[in-house]
Amino acid sequence: MRASWVFIAALVAGCTAGSGAKPAAMADKAAPAKVNADPYPSTYKPYAGVATAIRNVTIYDGEGGRIEKGVVFFSGGKIVSVGGPETAIPADITVFDGTGKWVTPGIIDVHSHLGDYPSPGVAAHSDGNEATGPVRSEVWAEHSVWPQDPGFSRALVNGGITTLQILPGSANLFGGRSVVLKNVYARTVQGMKFPGAPYGLKMACGENPKRVYGGRNQMPSTRMGNMAVNRQTWIRATEYKRKLDKGETVTRDLQLETLAGVLSGEIIVQNHCYRADEMAQVIDMSKEFGYKVSAFHHAVEAYKIADLLKENSICAAMWADWWGFKMESYDAINENIPLVAQAGACAIVHSDDPNGIQRLYQEAAKALADGRRMGINIADEVAWEWLSFNPAKALGIADKTGSLKPGKMADVVLWNGNPLSVYTRPEKVWIDGALLYDANDPKRRPVSDFELGQPGEGDTK
């Protein structure tokens, strides 16, 4: 019998908490008074797993390494060893033979709206954009996330997604806080929250905010209006942080608390931005006010400023070939991702879509092929960084996940073939060493209540 998300979640015990870590890039900034302690802490606890080894597989370790006829051994929720056929496998553990198959780290989607724009896609579920003012840094995406969104299970079984960042929408200049989740079944969002992951701040530039608010005859209605409102807001935030740092009494302000957290390095900026010129403007603004952009999202013109992204250690989270749906997306090229990678900058493949999240490995393959057609020869195992290690870096969790290294979380996918092939699917998915999906076991093919009884829904064959 197929178990629903709700039923499985009801069987799960509570979890341990984690608090946001300070990104290393901002470690030299003075910290404000502790106003950003998480009042909604993670209760995530890994599902019970067993000591497991996978042998005779091709391994992409997530950091550009490749091993043929390799062995991956994990126990206690952590990677223990990764190596060639000589790697020791303890006796009396679960062993899978992966001849003809591949093992990779679980895929991390740095840009998702699952849970705050869940399925069924009806107006009552539209909870991603607090489009009531251009500055809405006080809202938190996790307060909209519905954990039983069937998109989570589809991302797991079809896409090998083990971690994802849920963002507010892009109607606002300051859209609110994002949250990083483990892709596990849970009754509450706290039960999914990635322990120790920093919060993010969603920002947006370009057409979206000027269209939404200019259409209401208010500021901003132009790109210069976007920048002016941004700068006015950062000036207020800087003053608020100054008072906190001096120990002065202030009236709590949820908008400014989030922004003070950004200025102190506790909260990571994730910036929706398409055009190269605007990304450059935002970089200048970040230097003016002393914060750091972790990643530009969508970034269809990142190839124009790949050197600038590298110089400033900023990632670009991109699509393989979406373009042309609005004016700022017209100068996209299919070689965007490989060009950014070739320049030595941090390239990421992201979805921003409940269907695209199920095929990110195929999106990476498309970008890889487009790059090779223009003479950019990036190895398959290096391209896998776009799907795991680089997004982990952008989220401030690369010390915990994103690659198959001893001591990291055992977030592992066994693919039934080359994971950069359109014919390949996840065969097994482990999160923290627990087997949450097995294509060969009907009891481990989770579907949502909204899919039960629907012909073909949830079918993994």
C-alpha positions in Angstrom: 0.0 0.0 0.0 1.3 3.4 -0.9 1.7 5.6 2.2 0.7 9.3 1.9 2.8 12.1 3.1 0.4 12.8 6.0 0.3 9.2 7.1 4.1 8.8 7.0 4.6 12.1 8.8 2.3 11.0 11.6 4.7 8.1 12.3 7.7 10.3 12.6 9.2 11.3 16.0 10.1 14.9 16.8 13.4 16.4 15.9 16.5 18.3 17.1 16.9 22.0 16.6 19.5 24.0 14.6 20.2 27.7 14.4 21.5 29.8 11.5 25.2 30.0 11.0 27.1 33.1 10.0 28.3 33.1 6.4 32.1 33.3 6.3 32.1 36.1 3.8 30.6 38.5 6.4 32.5 37.2 9.5 34.4 40.5 9.8 31.2 42.5 10.3 30.2 43.5 13.8 27.2 41.4 15.0 24.1 43.3 16.3 22.3 42.4 19.4 20.8 39.0 19.1 17.4 39.9 17.6 17.5 37.2 15.0 17.4 34.1 17.2 15.0 31.7 15.5 11.7 31.6 17.4 10.5 28.8 15.2 13.4 26.4 15.6 14.0 23.2 13.5 12.6 20.0 15.0 14.1 18.0 12.2 15.4 14.5 13.1 16.6 12.1 10.5 14.6 9.0 9.8 16.1 5.9 11.0 18.6 4.4 8.5 20.9 1.4 8.5 24.6 1.1 7.7 24.7 0.9 3.9 27.3 0.4 1.1 26.9 0.8 -2.6 29.6 -0.8 -4.7 30.6 -1.2 -8.4 29.2 2.2 -9.3 30.4 5.3 -11.1 30.6 8.1 -8.5 30.4 11.8 -9.0 31.4 13.1 -5.6 29.9 16.6 -6.1 33.2 18.5 -6.0 34.4 17.5 -9.5 35.7 14.0 -8.6 34.9 10.8 -10.4 35.5 7.2 -9.4 34.9 4.2 -11.5 33.8 0.9 -9.9 33.6 2.9 -6.7 32.2 2.3 -3.2 30.1 4.6 -1.0 29.7 3.6 2.6 27.5 5.6 5.0 26.4 4.9 8.6 24.7 6.9 11.4 23.4 9.4 8.8 26.9 10.4 7.7 29.2 9.5 4.8 31.9 7.3 6.2 34.1 6.5 3.2 34.1 7.0 -0.6 36.7 5.3 -2.8 37.6 2.7 -5.4 36.9 -1.0 -5.4 39.5 -1.6 -2.7 37.5 0.4 -0.2 36.7 -1.7 2.8 33.0 -2.7 3.4 32.2 -3.8 6.9 30.5 -7.2 7.4 26.8 -7.5 8.2 25.6 -4.3 6.6 23.2 -3.6 3.8 25.1 -3.7 0.4 23.7 -2.8 -3.0 25.5 -3.7 -6.2 25.4 -0.8 -8.6 27.0 -2.3 -11.7 26.1 0.0 -14.6 24.7 2.7 -12.3 25.8 6.0 -10.9 25.9 7.5 -7.4 25.8 11.3 -6.7 25.1 13.6 -3.9 21.4 14.5 -3.6 20.4 17.5 -5.8 19.9 20.8 -4.0 17.5 23.3 -5.6 18.5 26.8 -4.5 15.3 28.4 -5.9 11.9 26.8 -5.2 8.4 27.8 -4.2 7.1 24.4 -3.2 4.9 24.7 -0.2 4.2 28.4 -0.6 2.7 27.9 -4.1 1.6 24.3 -3.6 -0.5 22.0 -5.7 -3.4 22.1 -6.3 -2.6 25.5 -7.8 -5.6 27.5 -6.7 -6.0 31.0 -5.4 -6.4 29.8 -1.9 -2.9 28.3 -2.0 -1.2 31.4 -3.5 1.0 32.3 -0.5 4.3 33.3 -2.0 4.1 37.0 -2.6 3.1 39.5 0.1 2.5 42.1 -2.7 1.2 44.8 -0.4 4.3 47.0 -0.4 7.7 47.0 -2.1 9.5 46.4 1.2 8.3 43.3 3.0 11.4 42.0 4.7 9.3 41.2 7.8 7.6 38.2 6.2 9.0 34.7 6.3 8.4 32.1 3.6 8.2 29.2 6.2 5.0 30.7 7.6 3.4 29.9 4.2 4.9 26.5 3.6 2.4 23.6 3.5 4.4 20.5 4.2 2.0 18.2 2.4 2.4 19.8 -1.0 2.6 16.9 -3.4 5.4 18.7 -5.2 7.8 17.7 -2.4 7.3 13.9 -3.1 7.5 14.4 -6.8 10.8 16.3 -6.4 12.2 13.4 -4.3 11.2 10.5 -6.5 11.5 12.1 -10.0 14.3 14.5 -9.4 16.5 13.2 -6.6 16.0 16.4 -4.6 17.2 16.1 -1.0 17.4 19.8 0.0 15.7 22.9 -1.3 15.4 26.6 -0.5 11.9 27.9 -0.3 11.7 31.6 -1.3 9.1 34.3 -1.2 8.1 35.5 -4.7 9.6 38.4 -6.6 6.9 41.0 -6.6 8.8 43.1 -4.0 12.2 44.7 -3.8 12.5 43.0 -0.4 10.4 39.9 -0.5 11.1 38.4 3.0 13.1 35.6 4.5 13.7 32.2 2.7 14.0 28.9 4.5 16.1 25.8 3.7 14.4 22.5 4.0 15.3 18.8 3.9 13.0 17.1 1.5 11.5 14.7 4.1 7.9 13.9 5.0 6.8 15.9 8.0 3.6 17.3 9.6 5.1 20.7 10.2 7.6 23.0 8.4 9.7 22.9 11.6 10.1 19.2 11.0 11.6 19.9 7.6 13.9 22.8 8.5 17.5 22.1 7.7 19.4 22.2 11.0 22.0 24.9 11.1 21.1 26.5 7.7 21.2 30.4 7.7 18.1 32.2 6.7 18.1 34.0 3.3 16.7 37.4 2.3 14.8 37.4 -1.0 15.4 40.6 -3.0 14.3 41.4 -6.5 15.3 44.0 -9.1 14.0 44.8 -12.6 10.6 44.5 -14.1 8.7 42.8 -11.4 8.7 45.4 -8.6 8.4 48.4 -10.9 5.5 46.7 -12.7 3.6 45.7 -9.6 3.9 49.0 -7.7 4.2 51.4 -10.7 0.9 49.9 -11.8 -0.6 51.2 -8.6 0.8 54.7 -9.2 3.3 54.4 -6.4 7.1 54.1 -6.1 8.9 52.3 -7.6 7.7 52.6 -11.2 11.2 52.7 -12.8 14.5 51.0 -12.3 15.9 54.2 -10.8 12.9 54.1 -8.4 13.9 50.5 -7.5 17.4 51.6 -6.5 16.1 54.6 -4.6 13.7 52.6 -2.5 16.4 50.0 -1.9 18.9 52.6 -0.8 16.4 54.4 1.5 15.6 51.1 3.1 19.2 50.2 3.7 19.8 53.6 5.2 17.1 52.9 7.8 18.5 49.4 8.4 22.0 50.7 8.9 20.7 53.2 11.5 18.7 50.5 13.3 21.7 48.2 13.4 23.9 51.1 14.7 21.5 51.5 17.7 21.5 47.8 18.3 25.3 47.6 18.3 25.5 50.4 20.8 23.0 48.7 23.1 20.4 51.5 22.7 16.7 50.7 23.3 14.8 50.3 20.1 11.2 49.4 19.3 11.2 46.0 17.7 10.8 46.2 13.9 10.5 42.9 12.0 11.4 44.5 8.7 14.6 46.1 10.1 15.5 43.0 12.2 15.9 41.0 9.1 17.9 43.7 7.3 20.1 44.1 10.4 20.7 40.4 10.2 21.9 40.8 6.6 24.2 43.6 7.6 25.7 41.5 10.3 26.2 38.5 8.1 23.6 36.3 9.8 21.2 36.2 6.8 22.2 35.5 3.2 21.0 37.7 0.3 19.4 35.8 -2.6 18.7 38.3 -5.3 16.3 37.8 -8.3 17.9 39.7 -11.2 18.1 39.2 -14.9 20.1 41.9 -16.6 23.9 42.2 -16.3 23.8 46.0 -15.8 21.4 45.6 -12.9 23.5 42.9 -11.2 26.4 45.3 -11.4 24.4 48.1 -9.8 23.3 45.7 -7.0 26.9 44.7 -6.4 27.8 48.4 -6.0 24.9 49.0 -3.7 25.9 46.0 -1.5 29.4 47.5 -1.2 27.9 50.9 -0.3 25.9 49.4 2.6 28.3 46.6 3.6 26.4 43.4 2.8 27.1 40.6 0.4 25.0 39.0 -2.3 25.3 35.2 -2.1 23.6 34.5 -5.5 21.8 36.2 -8.3 18.8 34.1 -9.3 17.7 33.6 -13.0 20.7 35.8 -14.1 20.0 35.2 -17.8 22.8 37.8 -18.6 25.3 36.4 -16.1 27.6 35.4 -19.0 28.2 39.1 -19.7 29.7 39.7 -16.2 31.0 36.3 -15.3 34.4 37.9 -14.4 32.6 40.3 -12.1 30.8 37.5 -10.4 34.0 35.6 -9.9 35.8 38.7 -8.5 33.0 39.2 -5.9 32.5 35.5 -5.1 28.8 35.6 -6.2 27.0 32.6 -7.5 24.6 32.7 -10.5 21.6 30.4 -10.3 20.4 29.9 -13.8 18.0 28.0 -16.1 19.3 26.1 -19.0 17.2 27.6 -21.7 14.2 29.6 -20.4 14.0 33.0 -22.0 11.9 35.5 -23.9 8.9 35.7 -21.5 9.5 39.3 -20.7 11.9 42.0 -22.0 14.6 41.6 -19.4 14.9 37.9 -20.3 15.4 38.4 -24.1 19.2 38.5 -24.2 19.6 35.0 -22.7 21.7 32.4 -24.4 21.8 28.6 -23.9 25.5 28.7 -23.2 25.0 30.9 -20.1 25.7 28.3 -17.5 28.9 26.8 -19.1 30.2 30.3 -19.8 29.9 31.3 -16.2 31.5 28.1 -15.1 34.3 28.5 -17.6 35.1 31.9 -16.2 35.7 30.3 -12.8 32.5 31.7 -11.2 30.0 29.7 -9.2 27.4 28.3 -11.6 24.1 26.7 -10.3 21.2 25.1 -12.1 17.9 26.1 -10.4 14.2 25.4 -11.1 11.7 28.1 -9.9 9.1 25.6 -11.1 7.3 22.6 -9.6 7.9 20.6 -12.8 11.5 21.8 -13.5 12.6 20.7 -10.1 11.9 17.1 -11.1 14.3 17.4 -14.0 17.2 19.6 -12.9 19.7 16.9 -13.8 18.4 17.0 -17.4 18.6 20.8 -17.4 22.2 20.5 -16.4 22.8 18.1 -19.2 21.2 20.5 -21.7 23.5 23.3 -20.6 26.5 21.0 -20.7 25.7 20.0 -24.3 25.2 23.6 -25.3 28.6 24.5 -23.9 30.4 21.6 -25.6 28.9 22.7 -29.0 30.7 26.0 -28.6 33.9 24.4 -27.5 33.6 24.5 -23.7 34.5 21.0 -22.7 33.4 20.6 -19.1 33.5 17.1 -17.7 30.3 15.5 -16.5 31.5 15.1 -12.9 32.5 18.7 -12.8 29.1 19.8 -14.1 27.5 18.0 -11.2 28.9 20.8 -9.0 26.1 22.9 -10.5 23.5 20.7 -8.8 24.9 20.0 -5.4 28.1 21.6 -4.1 27.6 25.1 -5.6 24.0 25.5 -4.4 25.2 24.2 -1.0 27.8 27.0 -1.0 25.2 29.6 -1.9 23.0 28.5 1.0 25.9 28.4 3.5 25.6 24.7 4.1 28.5 23.3 2.1 30.2 22.1 5.3 27.2 19.8 5.9 26.0 18.6 2.5 26.4 19.0 -1.3 29.2 16.4 -1.8 30.1 12.8 -0.9 32.8 13.5 1.7 33.3 11.7 5.0 31.5 13.4 7.8 28.9 15.1 5.6 25.2 14.2 5.6 24.5 11.0 3.7 22.2 12.6 1.1 22.8 10.2 -1.7 21.1 9.2 -5.0 21.6 5.9 -6.8 20.6 6.5 -10.5 19.6 3.6 -12.8 22.0 5.0 -15.5 24.0 8.0 -16.4 22.4 10.9 -14.5 22.9 13.3 -17.4 20.8 11.1 -19.7 17.2 11.8 -20.5 16.5 8.1 -20.0 17.7 8.0 -16.4 15.7 8.1 -13.2 16.5 8.0 -9.5 16.4 4.4 -8.4 17.0 5.0 -4.7 17.2 8.2 -2.6 18.7 8.4 0.9 18.4 11.5 3.1 20.7 11.5 6.1 21.3 7.8 5.4 17.6 6.8 5.5 16.2 5.2 2.4 13.2 7.4 1.6 12.6 6.2 -2.0 13.1 2.9 -3.8 11.8 2.5 -7.3 11.9 -1.3 -6.8 9.9 -1.3 -3.5 6.2 -0.3 -3.7 6.2 0.5 0.0 8.8 3.2 -0.7 7.1 5.1 -3.5 5.5 8.0 -1.6 2.6 9.9 -3.1 0.4 12.7 -1.7 -3.2 12.4 -0.7 -4.0 14.6 -3.7 -2.6 11.9 -6.0 -4.2 8.8 -4.5 -6.7 7.2 -6.8 -5.6 9.3 -9.8 -4.6 7.0 -12.7 -0.9 7.2 -13.4 -0.2 9.6 -10.6 2.8 8.6 -8.5 3.6 5.8 -10.9 7.4 5.3 -11.0 7.5 2.8 -13.8 
